[in-house]
Amino acid sequence: MALTHFDGKGDAHMVDVSEKEVTSRTAIAVGHIKMTSETLDIITKGSAKKGDVLGVARLAGIIGAKRTADLIPLCHPLPVTKVAVELTPDTDLPGIRIEATVKTTGQTGVEMEALTAVSTAALTVYDMVKAVQKDMEIGGIALQFKDGGKSGRYTAP
């Protein structure tokens, strides 16, 4: 399979999607940020000095999805029709599990927007509690589901 972001000379370029069919498209991405139980308690009890960690991270994830084309050089700017970011405390991790759902009706998918939403939300959690813990670990960022477009439906194994 040829990579679509390279032309015949091997130079990077933005893919021409003008001939692609407009379809409803959805992507869901997940990830997490691991931390100590003590740091998780600060977040869940709402006692972080910077304020509502989960609320701010949710908004950051939404903004991240909307600004993906500004961050990833070959992404198309898309008319995002929905962004939902869920941040769930998990004492077994311990940390926060993050899931982002992004939708559009367009000529290209929103996988990058969903992945960027998760990444931005995780980075925001880190930023808001880094004074308490600097060795938090962001990971597990992956596409879980996508639907729409020529390649159809994908569900992670």
C-alpha positions in Angstrom: 0.0 0.0 0.0 1.4 3.4 -1.0 1.6 6.2 1.5 -0.8 9.0 0.4 1.1 11.9 1.9 4.0 11.6 -0.5 4.0 12.5 -4.2 5.8 10.7 -7.0 9.2 12.3 -6.0 8.8 11.3 -2.3 8.0 14.9 -1.2 5.4 15.4 1.5 2.1 17.0 0.4 -1.4 17.4 1.5 -3.7 14.8 -0.1 -6.3 16.0 -2.6 -9.6 14.9 -1.1 -11.8 17.0 -3.6 -12.9 13.9 -5.4 -13.8 11.9 -2.3 -17.4 11.4 -1.3 -18.8 13.4 1.5 -19.9 11.0 4.2 -20.6 11.0 8.0 -17.4 10.1 9.8 -16.7 9.2 13.4 -13.5 8.4 15.3 -12.9 7.4 18.9 -9.5 7.5 20.5 -8.4 6.5 24.0 -5.4 7.1 26.3 -4.4 7.5 29.9 -2.2 9.4 32.3 -0.7 7.4 35.2 0.0 9.0 38.6 0.3 8.2 42.2 -2.9 7.5 44.2 -2.2 10.7 46.2 -2.2 12.9 43.0 -5.4 11.2 41.8 -7.0 12.0 45.2 -6.1 15.7 44.7 -7.8 15.6 41.3 -10.9 13.7 42.4 -11.4 15.8 45.6 -11.1 19.0 43.6 -8.2 20.3 45.7 -5.6 21.1 42.9 -4.3 24.6 43.2 -5.0 25.4 39.5 -8.7 24.4 39.9 -11.0 21.8 38.2 -8.4 19.6 36.5 -10.9 17.3 34.7 -13.1 20.2 33.5 -10.2 22.2 32.2 -8.7 19.0 30.5 -12.0 18.2 28.9 -12.2 21.7 27.4 -8.5 21.5 26.3 -9.3 18.2 24.5 -12.2 19.8 22.7 -10.0 22.7 21.6 -7.2 20.3 20.6 -9.6 18.5 18.3 -10.8 21.7 16.7 -7.2 22.9 16.2 -5.7 19.7 14.9 -5.0 21.1 11.4 -2.9 23.9 13.1 -0.7 21.3 14.8 -0.4 18.5 12.3 1.1 19.9 9.1 -0.7 17.7 6.5 -4.2 17.5 8.2 -7.1 19.1 6.5 -9.0 21.7 8.4 -12.4 20.0 9.0 -15.9 21.2 10.0 -16.0 19.2 13.2 -19.6 18.6 14.2 -19.1 17.0 17.6 -16.3 16.5 20.1 -16.9 14.7 23.3 -14.1 14.1 25.8 -14.5 11.8 28.8 -12.0 11.7 31.7 -12.5 8.9 34.1 -10.6 8.5 37.3 -9.3 4.9 37.7 -7.9 3.8 41.0 -6.5 0.6 39.5 -4.2 2.6 37.1 -3.9 4.8 39.2 -4.7 7.8 37.0 -7.2 9.2 34.5 -8.5 7.3 31.5 -9.4 9.5 28.5 -11.7 8.9 25.6 -12.5 11.3 22.8 -15.2 11.0 20.2 -15.1 13.3 17.2 -17.6 13.5 14.3 -17.8 15.3 11.0 -19.6 15.1 7.7 -16.9 15.6 5.1 -14.4 14.2 2.6 -11.8 12.9 5.1 -11.8 11.3 8.5 -11.4 12.6 12.0 -8.9 10.1 13.5 -6.3 12.7 14.0 -8.7 15.0 15.7 -9.7 12.3 18.2 -6.1 11.4 18.9 -5.2 15.1 19.3 -8.1 15.5 21.7 -6.9 12.7 23.9 -3.3 13.9 23.8 -4.2 17.5 24.6 -6.4 16.4 27.5 -3.7 14.3 28.9 -1.1 17.0 28.6 -3.5 19.4 30.4 -3.9 17.1 33.3 -0.1 16.9 33.5 0.2 20.7 33.4 -2.4 21.2 36.1 -0.8 18.9 38.7 2.8 18.8 37.7 3.6 20.9 40.9 2.5 17.9 42.9 4.0 15.1 40.7 6.5 15.4 37.8 6.9 11.7 37.0 3.4 11.2 35.7 3.2 9.0 32.5 1.1 9.6 29.5 0.4 6.5 27.4 -1.9 4.1 25.6 -3.0 6.7 23.1 -4.6 4.8 20.3 -7.5 4.8 17.8 -10.3 2.5 19.0 -12.9 3.0 16.3 -13.5 4.9 13.1 -16.4 4.8 10.7 -17.1 6.4 7.3 -15.3 7.1 4.1 -13.9 4.7 1.6 -12.1 2.5 4.1 -15.3 2.0 6.1 -15.4 0.8 9.7 -12.4 0.0 11.9 -12.5 -1.4 15.4 -9.3 -2.0 17.3 -8.7 -5.6 18.3 
